[in-house]
Amino acid sequence: MTLSLRQAVPLVVALSVCAALAVPGNFQGLGGDARVTLAVFAVATCAWIGTPIDDTYIALGAGLALAATGVISSETLFGTLGDETVWLLICAFVLAAAVSRTGLAARAAAFLVSGARSVRQLTHLTTAALVVTAFAIPATSGRAALALPVFLALARVLRDRRRLVVMLALLFPTVILLSAVATLIGAGAHLITVSVLWESAGEHVGFAQWLLLGLPLAVASSHLAAEAVLLTTTRREDRRGPVRITIEDIQHHSESTVTGPLSQPEARAALLLCTVVALWCSEPVHGVSPALVALIGAVVAASPALGTVGLKDALKTVPWSLLLFMAATMAMGVALSASGAAKWLVSGLPGGEAVPPWAFLAAVVLLSTGAHLLLQSRSARSSVLVPLVVAAAAGAGVNPVSAALASTAAAGFCHTLPASAKPVALFADIPDTPTYTPRDLLRLSAVLAPLTAALVLLFAVAVWPLLGVSVR
């Protein structure tokens, strides 16, 4: 079997790291468990980068290796599957299935975009609608699948204005990825970050606190990205013409009902979703954990009398592979912290507390923004970066919550290539519908990458301290 350059380089790097760690005289002060952990991490990271092997399979193999060598206990490995964050995501997908089954989300999106009277209004109303879906649908791939029919309906209505259709094709995945930071359930990477912060630094970030910190950033970055998409994919004459899209136009090209009064299932789904979100946001008041609230909502959503979806059908929509991946990477994060490997890795960084907090955060943001070029999985990026960022933050005198959130938010940028993220790939190739080219994507990335990084850094340094998360 012949290895490509992309496969050969990570393989050589992994073997070299393992060989260096196997020599007892190398790396003084590094314990046996830490050596094993670093070796496993090196192999797993290189496998994620350079092989077509499923990410979940690699993560499970790494978790098994750490448990088999005694770095972590089997209880730690299997216990991550029962973690609150895993249950939160399972129940959130059941709720999402209940909402999706009724067509409520498509109706809400159609209502918003039908108010547009200009191209810029259409762009920002679509952006607002996509930001709102972060509260209803967990994970970016699920939101992209939900939004695709809405995009197809808009594309058919605007079929005579090709550049606008291309702009919308690029707008949908861009906003879906950047707005995920609005909520804790927006991406699996967020749950990994929360778990690492709790295990490594003893810092608890709940749904309400994440919402307070993430929603303003999501709104700002999404609308900034909308302007960038609009200006890089359309010409002035494209933006000058008026836009007339009515709900009837969207209904004509949509399979689900988007006109008329709410049906009983839609009304029940809307009431349930609003109640669950309200309880999540008011967690500091009532003290009920978001996972328990989600479980109550999921039971109601699948109940024979009040529900809108059967439990078996709802559970089929849960991405079990993602949950196993999250559980395994959580165990890897525990090993990286508990073995002392993370602390040792960052102990040699220059400067220590002499480095200004803004400079430390800038380095974190730049590294996290560019990490998608190597690690395509958002969750994999957080499982590798966040434990190191948290450990480095302690040595630099920076608040680990600020550093971890900045890293996770910056890692949400993954627009450079069609394969960089599932939503980007989904909208890159749609039969019988004009969409963007890799050149369009690169042109947008050249503008959006520095803008997104600068915005995340601005929030970490200037905005989040006003919301209770200091830099130090």
The 8 nearest C-alpha neighbors of each residue, nearest first, counted from 0:
[[1, 2, 3, 6, 7, 4, 50, 10],
 [0, 2, 3, 7, 6, 4, 5, 50],
 [3, 1, 7, 6, 0, 4, 5, 8],
 [2, 4, 6, 5, 7, 1, 8, 49],
 [3, 5, 7, 6, 8, 2, 9, 49],
 [6, 4, 3, 49, 7, 8, 9, 2],
 [7, 5, 49, 3, 4, 8, 2, 9],
 [6, 8, 4, 10, 9, 2, 5, 3],
 [7, 9, 11, 10, 6, 5, 4, 12],
 [10, 8, 45, 12, 11, 7, 49, 6],
 [11, 9, 7, 13, 8, 12, 14, 6],
 [10, 12, 8, 14, 9, 13, 15, 7],
 [11, 13, 9, 15, 10, 14, 16, 8],
 [14, 12, 42, 10, 16, 15, 41, 11],
 [15, 13, 17, 11, 16, 12, 18, 10],
 [14, 16, 18, 12, 13, 17, 11, 19],
 [17, 15, 19, 13, 18, 14, 20, 12],
 [18, 16, 14, 20, 38, 15, 19, 21],
 [17, 19, 15, 21, 16, 20, 14, 22],
 [20, 18, 16, 21, 17, 22, 15, 25],
 [19, 21, 17, 18, 22, 34, 16, 25],
 [20, 22, 18, 19, 17, 23, 34, 25],
 [21, 23, 20, 24, 25, 19, 18, 26],
 [24, 22, 25, 21, 20, 26, 27, 19],
 [25, 23, 22, 26, 27, 21, 20, 19],
 [24, 26, 23, 22, 27, 20, 19, 21],
 [27, 25, 29, 28, 24, 20, 23, 19],
 [26, 28, 29, 25, 24, 23, 30, 343],
 [29, 27, 30, 26, 343, 25, 31, 33],
 [28, 30, 27, 26, 33, 34, 31, 343],
 [31, 29, 33, 32, 34, 28, 338, 339],
 [30, 32, 34, 33, 35, 29, 338, 36],
 [33, 31, 35, 34, 70, 338, 30, 36],
 [32, 34, 340, 338, 36, 30, 31, 35],
 [35, 33, 31, 37, 36, 32, 20, 38],
 [34, 36, 38, 32, 33, 37, 39, 31],
 [37, 35, 33, 39, 34, 38, 40, 32],
 [36, 38, 40, 34, 39, 35, 41, 33],
 [37, 39, 41, 35, 17, 36, 40, 34],
 [40, 38, 36, 42, 41, 37, 61, 43],
 [41, 39, 37, 43, 38, 42, 44, 36],
 [40, 42, 38, 44, 39, 13, 43, 37],
 [41, 43, 13, 39, 45, 40, 44, 46],
 [44, 42, 46, 40, 45, 41, 39, 57],
 [45, 43, 47, 41, 46, 42, 40, 48],
 [44, 46, 9, 48, 42, 47, 43, 49],
 [47, 45, 43, 50, 49, 48, 44, 42],
 [48, 46, 44, 45, 49, 43, 50, 54],
 [49, 47, 45, 46, 374, 373, 50, 44],
 [48, 50, 6, 46, 5, 9, 45, 47],
 [49, 51, 46, 52, 6, 47, 48, 45],
 [50, 52, 53, 49, 47, 46, 54, 48],
 [53, 51, 50, 54, 57, 56, 46, 47],
 [52, 54, 56, 55, 51, 57, 47, 50],
 [55, 53, 57, 56, 47, 58, 52, 324],
 [54, 56, 324, 58, 57, 53, 59, 320],
 [55, 57, 59, 53, 54, 58, 60, 52],
 [56, 58, 60, 54, 55, 59, 43, 61],
 [59, 57, 55, 61, 60, 56, 327, 324],
 [58, 60, 62, 56, 61, 57, 327, 63],
 [61, 59, 63, 57, 58, 62, 56, 64],
 [60, 62, 58, 64, 63, 59, 39, 57],
 [63, 61, 59, 65, 64, 60, 327, 331],
 [62, 64, 60, 66, 61, 65, 67, 59],
 [65, 63, 61, 67, 62, 66, 68, 60],
 [64, 66, 62, 70, 68, 63, 67, 71],
 [67, 65, 71, 63, 69, 64, 68, 72],
 [66, 68, 64, 69, 65, 63, 70, 73],
 [69, 67, 65, 66, 70, 64, 71, 35],
 [68, 70, 66, 71, 67, 72, 65, 32],
 [71, 69, 65, 32, 68, 66, 334, 72],
 [72, 70, 66, 69, 65, 334, 75, 73],
 [73, 71, 75, 74, 66, 69, 76, 70],
 [72, 74, 76, 75, 66, 77, 71, 78],
 [75, 73, 72, 77, 78, 76, 71, 79],
 [76, 74, 78, 72, 73, 77, 71, 79],
 [77, 75, 73, 74, 330, 78, 79, 72],
 [76, 78, 74, 79, 75, 80, 73, 81],
 [77, 79, 75, 80, 81, 74, 76, 82],
 [78, 80, 82, 326, 81, 77, 76, 75],
 [81, 79, 78, 326, 82, 77, 85, 323],
 [82, 80, 79, 78, 83, 85, 86, 77],
 [81, 83, 79, 85, 84, 80, 78, 86],
 [84, 82, 86, 85, 290, 87, 81, 291],
 [83, 85, 87, 86, 82, 190, 88, 290],
 [86, 84, 88, 87, 82, 83, 89, 80],
 [87, 85, 89, 83, 88, 84, 290, 90],
 [88, 86, 290, 84, 85, 90, 89, 91],
 [87, 89, 91, 85, 86, 90, 92, 84],
 [90, 88, 86, 92, 91, 87, 317, 85],
 [91, 89, 93, 293, 92, 87, 297, 294],
 [90, 92, 88, 94, 93, 89, 87, 95],
 [93, 91, 95, 94, 89, 90, 317, 96],
 [92, 94, 90, 313, 96, 95, 91, 297],
 [95, 93, 91, 97, 92, 96, 297, 300],
 [94, 96, 92, 98, 136, 97, 93, 135],
 [95, 97, 99, 93, 94, 98, 313, 100],
 [98, 96, 94, 308, 100, 95, 307, 99],
 [97, 99, 95, 96, 100, 101, 268, 103],
 [98, 100, 96, 102, 101, 97, 95, 104],
 [99, 101, 97, 98, 102, 96, 308, 307],
 [102, 100, 103, 265, 99, 98, 264, 97],
 [103, 101, 99, 105, 104, 100, 255, 106],
 [104, 102, 106, 101, 105, 265, 98, 107],
 [103, 105, 107, 106, 102, 108, 99, 98],
 [106, 104, 108, 102, 107, 103, 109, 149],
 [105, 107, 257, 103, 109, 104, 108, 110],
 [108, 106, 110, 104, 109, 105, 103, 111],
 [109, 107, 105, 111, 110, 106, 128, 104],
 [110, 108, 106, 112, 111, 107, 113, 105],
 [109, 111, 107, 108, 113, 112, 106, 246],
 [110, 112, 108, 109, 113, 114, 124, 107],
 [113, 111, 114, 109, 124, 115, 110, 125],
 [114, 112, 245, 244, 110, 115, 111, 246],
 [113, 115, 112, 111, 116, 110, 244, 245],
 [116, 114, 121, 120, 113, 112, 117, 242],
 [115, 117, 242, 243, 241, 120, 114, 118],
 [118, 116, 241, 242, 120, 119, 115, 121],
 [117, 119, 121, 120, 238, 242, 122, 241],
 [118, 120, 122, 121, 117, 123, 238, 229],
 [121, 119, 115, 117, 123, 122, 118, 124],
 [122, 120, 115, 118, 124, 119, 123, 125],
 [121, 123, 119, 125, 120, 124, 118, 126],
 [122, 124, 126, 120, 125, 121, 127, 119],
 [125, 123, 127, 121, 126, 112, 122, 120],
 [126, 124, 128, 122, 123, 127, 112, 121],
 [125, 127, 123, 129, 124, 128, 130, 122],
 [128, 126, 124, 130, 125, 129, 123, 131],
 [127, 129, 125, 131, 126, 130, 108, 124],
 [130, 128, 126, 132, 131, 127, 125, 175],
 [129, 131, 127, 132, 128, 178, 133, 126],
 [130, 132, 128, 133, 129, 134, 127, 135],
 [133, 131, 135, 129, 134, 130, 136, 128],
 [132, 134, 131, 135, 136, 130, 185, 179],
 [135, 133, 132, 131, 136, 182, 276, 137],
 [136, 134, 132, 133, 95, 137, 272, 131],
 [135, 137, 95, 133, 142, 132, 134, 141],
 [138, 136, 185, 184, 92, 91, 141, 186],
 [139, 137, 186, 185, 141, 140, 187, 142],
 [138, 140, 142, 141, 143, 175, 176, 186],
 [139, 141, 143, 142, 422, 138, 421, 144],
 [142, 140, 144, 139, 143, 138, 145, 136],
 [141, 143, 145, 139, 144, 140, 136, 146],
 [142, 144, 140, 146, 145, 141, 422, 147],
 [145, 143, 141, 147, 142, 146, 140, 148],
 [144, 146, 142, 143, 147, 141, 148, 99],
 [147, 145, 143, 149, 144, 148, 142, 150],
 [146, 148, 150, 144, 149, 145, 143, 151],
 [149, 147, 151, 150, 146, 152, 145, 253],
 [150, 148, 152, 146, 147, 151, 153, 105],
 [149, 151, 147, 153, 148, 152, 154, 146],
 [152, 150, 154, 148, 153, 149, 147, 155],
 [151, 153, 252, 149, 155, 150, 154, 249],
 [154, 152, 150, 156, 151, 155, 157, 149],
 [153, 155, 151, 157, 152, 164, 156, 158],
 [156, 154, 158, 152, 157, 153, 151, 252],
 [155, 157, 153, 154, 158, 152, 248, 249],
 [158, 156, 154, 155, 159, 160, 153, 164],
 [157, 159, 155, 160, 154, 156, 161, 164],
 [160, 158, 157, 161, 156, 155, 164, 163],
 [161, 159, 157, 158, 163, 162, 164, 237],
 [160, 162, 164, 163, 159, 158, 165, 433],
 [163, 161, 165, 164, 160, 233, 166, 237],
 [162, 164, 166, 165, 161, 160, 167, 233],
 [163, 165, 167, 161, 166, 162, 154, 168],
 [166, 164, 434, 168, 162, 163, 167, 435],
 [165, 167, 163, 169, 164, 168, 232, 170],
 [168, 166, 170, 164, 169, 165, 171, 163],
 [169, 167, 165, 166, 170, 434, 171, 426],
 [168, 170, 166, 167, 171, 172, 173, 165],
 [169, 171, 167, 173, 168, 172, 166, 174],
 [170, 172, 173, 174, 169, 168, 167, 175],
 [173, 171, 175, 422, 423, 174, 170, 169],
 [174, 172, 170, 176, 171, 175, 169, 177],
 [173, 175, 177, 221, 176, 172, 171, 178],
 [174, 176, 172, 178, 173, 177, 171, 139],
 [177, 175, 174, 173, 179, 178, 411, 172],
 [176, 178, 174, 179, 175, 411, 221, 217],
 [179, 177, 217, 180, 175, 130, 176, 174],
 [178, 180, 185, 181, 177, 176, 133, 186],
 [179, 181, 213, 178, 182, 217, 185, 408],
 [182, 180, 214, 213, 217, 179, 178, 210],
 [183, 181, 185, 210, 184, 180, 209, 213],
 [182, 184, 185, 206, 189, 209, 190, 210],
 [185, 183, 137, 182, 186, 88, 138, 187],
 [184, 186, 179, 138, 137, 182, 183, 133],
 [187, 185, 138, 188, 184, 189, 179, 139],
 [186, 188, 189, 190, 378, 138, 191, 184],
 [189, 187, 378, 191, 186, 190, 381, 377],
 [190, 188, 192, 187, 191, 186, 183, 193],
 [189, 191, 193, 192, 187, 188, 84, 194],
 [190, 192, 188, 194, 189, 193, 195, 329],
 [193, 191, 189, 195, 190, 194, 196, 188],
 [194, 192, 190, 196, 191, 195, 204, 189],
 [193, 195, 191, 197, 192, 196, 198, 190],
 [196, 194, 198, 192, 197, 193, 199, 191],
 [195, 197, 193, 200, 199, 202, 194, 198],
 [196, 198, 201, 202, 194, 195, 203, 200],
 [197, 199, 195, 196, 201, 200, 194, 333],
 [200, 198, 196, 195, 197, 336, 201, 333],
 [199, 201, 196, 202, 197, 198, 399, 389],
 [200, 202, 197, 198, 199, 196, 203, 195],
 [203, 201, 197, 200, 196, 204, 400, 198],
 [204, 202, 197, 205, 201, 196, 193, 194],
 [205, 203, 208, 193, 209, 202, 206, 196],
 [206, 204, 208, 207, 209, 203, 289, 282],
 [205, 207, 209, 208, 183, 210, 279, 280],
 [208, 206, 280, 210, 209, 205, 211, 282],
 [207, 209, 211, 210, 205, 206, 204, 212],
 [210, 208, 212, 206, 211, 207, 213, 183],
 [211, 209, 207, 213, 182, 208, 214, 212],
 [212, 210, 208, 209, 213, 214, 207, 215],
 [213, 211, 209, 210, 214, 208, 463, 215],
 [212, 214, 181, 210, 216, 180, 209, 215],
 [213, 215, 181, 217, 210, 216, 212, 211],
 [216, 214, 218, 217, 213, 219, 212, 211],
 [215, 217, 219, 213, 214, 218, 220, 212],
 [218, 216, 178, 214, 181, 220, 215, 219],
 [217, 219, 215, 221, 216, 220, 214, 222],
 [218, 220, 216, 222, 217, 221, 223, 215],
 [219, 221, 223, 217, 222, 218, 216, 224],
 [222, 220, 224, 174, 218, 223, 219, 217],
 [221, 223, 225, 224, 219, 220, 218, 226],
 [222, 224, 220, 226, 225, 221, 219, 227],
 [223, 225, 227, 221, 222, 226, 220, 228],
 [226, 224, 222, 228, 223, 227, 229, 221],
 [225, 227, 229, 223, 224, 228, 230, 222],
 [226, 228, 224, 230, 225, 229, 231, 223],
 [229, 227, 225, 231, 226, 230, 232, 224],
 [228, 230, 226, 227, 232, 231, 233, 225],
 [229, 231, 227, 228, 232, 233, 226, 234],
 [230, 232, 228, 229, 227, 233, 443, 442],
 [233, 231, 229, 166, 230, 228, 439, 234],
 [234, 232, 230, 229, 237, 162, 231, 235],
 [233, 235, 237, 236, 238, 232, 230, 231],
 [234, 236, 238, 237, 239, 233, 230, 240],
 [235, 237, 239, 238, 234, 240, 233, 162],
 [238, 236, 234, 235, 239, 233, 240, 162],
 [239, 237, 235, 236, 118, 240, 234, 233],
 [238, 240, 236, 237, 235, 241, 118, 117],
 [239, 241, 238, 237, 242, 236, 117, 118],
 [242, 240, 117, 116, 239, 243, 118, 238],
 [243, 241, 117, 116, 118, 244, 240, 115],
 [244, 242, 116, 245, 241, 115, 113, 117],
 [243, 245, 113, 248, 242, 246, 115, 156],
 [246, 244, 113, 248, 247, 243, 249, 114],
 [245, 247, 249, 248, 113, 250, 109, 258],
 [246, 248, 250, 245, 249, 251, 258, 244],
 [249, 247, 245, 251, 246, 250, 244, 156],
 [248, 250, 246, 252, 251, 247, 152, 253],
 [251, 249, 247, 253, 252, 248, 257, 246],
 [250, 252, 248, 249, 253, 247, 254, 152],
 [251, 253, 152, 249, 250, 248, 254, 155],
 [254, 252, 250, 255, 152, 251, 249, 148],
 [253, 255, 256, 252, 250, 251, 148, 257],
 [256, 254, 253, 102, 257, 105, 250, 106],
 [257, 255, 258, 250, 254, 102, 106, 253],
 [256, 258, 106, 250, 255, 109, 105, 259],
 [259, 257, 256, 246, 260, 250, 247, 106],
 [258, 260, 261, 257, 256, 262, 106, 246],
 [261, 259, 262, 258, 257, 266, 263, 265],
 [262, 260, 265, 266, 263, 259, 264, 258],
 [261, 263, 265, 264, 266, 260, 101, 267],
 [262, 264, 266, 265, 267, 261, 268, 101],
 [265, 263, 267, 266, 262, 307, 268, 101],
 [266, 264, 268, 262, 101, 263, 267, 103],
 [265, 267, 263, 269, 268, 264, 261, 262],
 [268, 266, 264, 270, 269, 265, 271, 263],
 [267, 269, 265, 271, 266, 270, 98, 272],
 [270, 268, 266, 272, 267, 271, 265, 273],
 [271, 269, 267, 273, 268, 272, 274, 266],
 [270, 272, 274, 268, 269, 273, 267, 275],
 [271, 273, 269, 275, 274, 270, 268, 276],
 [274, 272, 276, 270, 271, 275, 277, 269],
 [273, 275, 277, 271, 272, 276, 270, 278],
 [274, 276, 278, 272, 277, 273, 279, 271],
 [277, 275, 279, 273, 278, 274, 272, 280],
 [276, 278, 274, 280, 275, 279, 273, 281],
 [279, 277, 281, 275, 276, 280, 274, 282],
 [280, 278, 276, 282, 277, 281, 289, 275],
 [279, 281, 207, 277, 278, 282, 276, 206],
 [280, 282, 278, 284, 279, 283, 277, 285],
 [281, 283, 286, 284, 279, 285, 280, 287],
 [284, 282, 286, 281, 285, 207, 280, 287],
 [285, 283, 282, 281, 286, 287, 280, 278],
 [284, 286, 282, 287, 283, 281, 278, 288],
 [287, 285, 282, 283, 284, 288, 281, 289],
 [288, 286, 285, 282, 289, 291, 292, 278],
 [287, 289, 291, 290, 286, 292, 282, 279],
 [290, 288, 292, 291, 279, 293, 287, 206],
 [289, 291, 87, 293, 288, 292, 83, 86],
 [292, 290, 294, 293, 288, 289, 295, 287],
 [293, 291, 289, 295, 294, 290, 296, 288],
 [294, 292, 296, 290, 291, 90, 295, 297],
 [293, 295, 291, 297, 296, 292, 90, 290],
 [294, 296, 292, 298, 293, 297, 291, 299],
 [295, 297, 293, 299, 294, 298, 300, 292],
 [298, 296, 300, 294, 90, 299, 94, 295],
 [297, 299, 295, 301, 296, 300, 302, 294],
 [298, 300, 302, 296, 297, 301, 306, 295],
 [301, 299, 306, 297, 298, 302, 296, 97],
 [302, 300, 306, 310, 309, 308, 298, 299],
 [301, 303, 306, 299, 304, 305, 300, 298],
 [304, 302, 306, 305, 301, 309, 307, 308],
 [305, 303, 302, 306, 299, 301, 307, 300],
 [306, 304, 302, 303, 299, 300, 307, 267],
 [305, 307, 300, 301, 302, 308, 299, 303],
 [306, 308, 97, 264, 300, 301, 305, 309],
 [309, 307, 97, 301, 306, 313, 310, 300],
 [310, 308, 301, 312, 311, 313, 307, 302],
 [309, 311, 313, 301, 312, 314, 308, 93],
 [312, 310, 314, 313, 309, 315, 308, 301],
 [311, 313, 315, 309, 310, 314, 308, 316],
 [314, 312, 310, 93, 315, 311, 96, 316],
 [313, 315, 311, 317, 316, 312, 310, 93],
 [314, 316, 312, 313, 317, 311, 318, 310],
 [317, 315, 314, 313, 318, 92, 96, 312],
 [316, 318, 314, 315, 319, 92, 89, 313],
 [319, 317, 321, 320, 316, 322, 315, 89],
 [318, 320, 322, 321, 317, 323, 324, 89],
 [319, 321, 323, 318, 322, 324, 55, 325],
 [322, 320, 324, 319, 318, 323, 325, 55],
 [321, 323, 319, 325, 324, 320, 326, 85],
 [324, 322, 326, 320, 325, 321, 327, 319],
 [323, 325, 55, 321, 327, 322, 326, 58],
 [326, 324, 322, 328, 323, 327, 329, 321],
 [325, 327, 79, 323, 329, 80, 324, 328],
 [326, 328, 330, 324, 329, 62, 325, 59],
 [327, 329, 331, 325, 330, 326, 382, 324],
 [330, 328, 332, 326, 331, 327, 325, 191],
 [331, 329, 333, 327, 328, 332, 76, 334],
 [330, 332, 328, 334, 329, 333, 62, 335],
 [333, 331, 329, 335, 330, 334, 386, 328],
 [332, 334, 330, 336, 331, 335, 337, 329],
 [335, 333, 331, 337, 332, 336, 338, 71],
 [334, 336, 332, 340, 341, 333, 338, 337],
 [335, 337, 333, 334, 339, 341, 338, 199],
 [338, 336, 334, 339, 333, 335, 340, 199],
 [339, 337, 33, 340, 32, 336, 334, 335],
 [338, 340, 342, 336, 337, 341, 33, 343],
 [341, 339, 33, 343, 335, 338, 342, 344],
 [342, 340, 344, 335, 343, 387, 336, 339],
 [341, 343, 339, 390, 345, 340, 344, 346],
 [342, 344, 346, 340, 341, 345, 339, 29],
 [345, 343, 341, 342, 346, 340, 347, 387],
 [344, 346, 391, 347, 348, 342, 343, 341],
 [347, 345, 343, 348, 344, 342, 394, 391],
 [348, 346, 345, 349, 344, 343, 351, 350],
 [347, 349, 345, 346, 350, 351, 391, 344],
 [350, 348, 351, 347, 354, 346, 353, 345],
 [349, 351, 353, 354, 352, 348, 395, 355],
 [350, 352, 395, 353, 394, 354, 349, 348],
 [351, 353, 395, 354, 396, 350, 394, 355],
 [352, 354, 350, 351, 355, 395, 349, 396],
 [353, 355, 350, 352, 351, 356, 359, 358],
 [356, 354, 358, 357, 353, 359, 352, 395],
 [357, 355, 359, 358, 397, 360, 354, 470],
 [356, 358, 360, 359, 355, 361, 460, 456],
 [359, 357, 361, 355, 356, 360, 362, 354],
 [360, 358, 356, 362, 361, 357, 363, 355],
 [359, 361, 363, 357, 362, 358, 364, 356],
 [362, 360, 358, 364, 363, 359, 357, 365],
 [361, 363, 365, 359, 360, 364, 366, 358],
 [364, 362, 360, 366, 361, 365, 406, 367],
 [363, 365, 361, 367, 362, 366, 406, 409],
 [366, 364, 368, 362, 367, 363, 361, 369],
 [365, 367, 363, 369, 364, 368, 370, 362],
 [366, 368, 410, 370, 364, 406, 369, 365],
 [369, 367, 409, 410, 365, 366, 370, 364],
 [368, 370, 366, 367, 371, 372, 365, 410],
 [369, 371, 367, 372, 373, 368, 374, 366],
 [372, 370, 374, 375, 373, 369, 413, 419],
 [371, 373, 370, 369, 374, 375, 419, 415],
 [374, 372, 371, 370, 48, 375, 369, 47],
 [375, 373, 371, 48, 376, 380, 370, 372],
 [374, 376, 371, 419, 373, 377, 420, 372],
 [377, 375, 379, 378, 374, 380, 420, 371],
 [376, 378, 380, 379, 188, 375, 381, 410],
 [379, 377, 188, 381, 380, 376, 187, 382],
 [380, 378, 382, 376, 381, 377, 383, 374],
 [381, 379, 377, 383, 378, 382, 384, 374],
 [380, 382, 384, 378, 385, 383, 379, 188],
 [381, 383, 379, 380, 328, 384, 385, 378],
 [384, 382, 380, 381, 385, 379, 386, 387],
 [383, 385, 381, 387, 386, 380, 382, 388],
 [384, 386, 388, 381, 387, 403, 389, 382],
 [387, 385, 389, 388, 384, 332, 390, 195],
 [388, 386, 390, 385, 384, 341, 389, 391],
 [387, 389, 385, 391, 390, 386, 392, 384],
 [390, 388, 399, 392, 386, 387, 391, 385],
 [389, 391, 387, 393, 392, 342, 388, 341],
 [392, 390, 388, 394, 345, 393, 389, 387],
 [393, 391, 397, 395, 389, 394, 399, 390],
 [392, 394, 396, 390, 391, 395, 397, 389],
 [395, 393, 391, 392, 396, 351, 352, 390],
 [396, 394, 352, 351, 392, 397, 393, 391],
 [395, 397, 393, 352, 394, 392, 471, 398],
 [398, 396, 471, 392, 395, 470, 399, 393],
 [397, 399, 471, 470, 401, 400, 392, 402],
 [400, 398, 402, 389, 392, 401, 403, 397],
 [401, 399, 403, 398, 402, 404, 196, 202],
 [402, 400, 404, 398, 399, 403, 405, 470],
 [401, 403, 399, 405, 400, 404, 406, 360],
 [404, 402, 406, 400, 405, 401, 385, 399],
 [403, 405, 407, 401, 406, 402, 408, 400],
 [406, 404, 402, 408, 403, 407, 409, 401],
 [405, 407, 403, 409, 404, 367, 408, 364],
 [408, 406, 404, 410, 409, 405, 403, 381],
 [407, 409, 405, 411, 410, 406, 404, 180],
 [410, 408, 368, 406, 411, 407, 367, 364],
 [411, 409, 367, 368, 407, 412, 408, 406],
 [410, 412, 409, 408, 177, 176, 413, 407],
 [411, 413, 410, 409, 368, 414, 177, 176],
 [414, 412, 419, 371, 415, 411, 420, 410],
 [415, 413, 416, 444, 412, 419, 440, 423],
 [414, 416, 444, 441, 413, 440, 419, 417],
 [415, 417, 419, 418, 414, 437, 440, 441],
 [418, 416, 424, 423, 419, 427, 437, 420],
 [419, 417, 416, 420, 424, 421, 423, 375],
 [418, 420, 416, 375, 417, 413, 414, 371],
 [421, 419, 423, 418, 422, 413, 424, 375],
 [420, 422, 424, 423, 140, 425, 418, 419],
 [423, 421, 425, 172, 424, 143, 140, 420],
 [424, 422, 420, 172, 421, 417, 425, 426],
 [423, 425, 417, 427, 421, 422, 426, 418],
 [426, 424, 422, 423, 427, 421, 428, 429],
 [427, 425, 423, 424, 428, 168, 429, 422],
 [428, 426, 424, 425, 423, 434, 435, 429],
 [427, 429, 426, 425, 430, 434, 424, 432],
 [428, 430, 432, 426, 427, 431, 434, 433],
 [431, 429, 432, 428, 433, 434, 427, 426],
 [432, 430, 429, 433, 428, 434, 151, 155],
 [433, 431, 430, 429, 434, 154, 151, 164],
 [434, 432, 165, 164, 431, 161, 435, 429],
 [435, 433, 165, 168, 427, 432, 436, 428],
 [434, 436, 165, 439, 427, 169, 168, 437],
 [435, 437, 439, 438, 440, 434, 427, 417],
 [438, 436, 440, 439, 441, 416, 435, 417],
 [437, 439, 441, 436, 440, 442, 435, 443],
 [440, 438, 436, 442, 437, 441, 435, 443],
 [439, 441, 437, 443, 438, 442, 415, 444],
 [442, 440, 444, 438, 443, 439, 415, 445],
 [441, 443, 439, 445, 440, 444, 438, 446],
 [442, 444, 440, 446, 441, 445, 447, 231],
 [445, 443, 447, 441, 446, 448, 415, 442],
 [444, 446, 442, 443, 447, 448, 441, 449],
 [447, 445, 444, 443, 448, 449, 450, 442],
 [446, 448, 444, 450, 449, 451, 445, 443],
 [447, 449, 451, 444, 450, 446, 445, 452],
 [450, 448, 452, 451, 447, 453, 446, 445],
 [451, 449, 447, 453, 448, 452, 454, 446],
 [450, 452, 454, 448, 453, 449, 447, 455],
 [451, 453, 449, 455, 454, 450, 364, 448],
 [454, 452, 456, 450, 451, 455, 449, 457],
 [453, 455, 457, 451, 456, 452, 450, 458],
 [456, 454, 458, 452, 457, 453, 459, 451],
 [455, 457, 459, 453, 454, 458, 460, 452],
 [458, 456, 454, 460, 455, 459, 461, 453],
 [457, 459, 462, 455, 461, 456, 460, 463],
 [460, 458, 456, 463, 457, 461, 455, 462],
 [459, 461, 457, 458, 456, 462, 470, 357],
 [460, 462, 458, 457, 459, 464, 463, 465],
 [463, 461, 458, 465, 464, 459, 460, 466],
 [462, 464, 466, 465, 468, 459, 458, 461],
 [465, 463, 469, 468, 467, 466, 462, 461],
 [466, 464, 463, 462, 467, 461, 468, 469],
 [467, 465, 463, 464, 468, 462, 212, 211],
 [466, 468, 464, 465, 469, 463, 212, 208],
 [469, 467, 464, 463, 466, 401, 470, 400],
 [470, 468, 464, 471, 467, 398, 463, 401],
 [469, 471, 398, 397, 401, 460, 464, 468],
 [470, 397, 398, 469, 396, 356, 399, 401]]
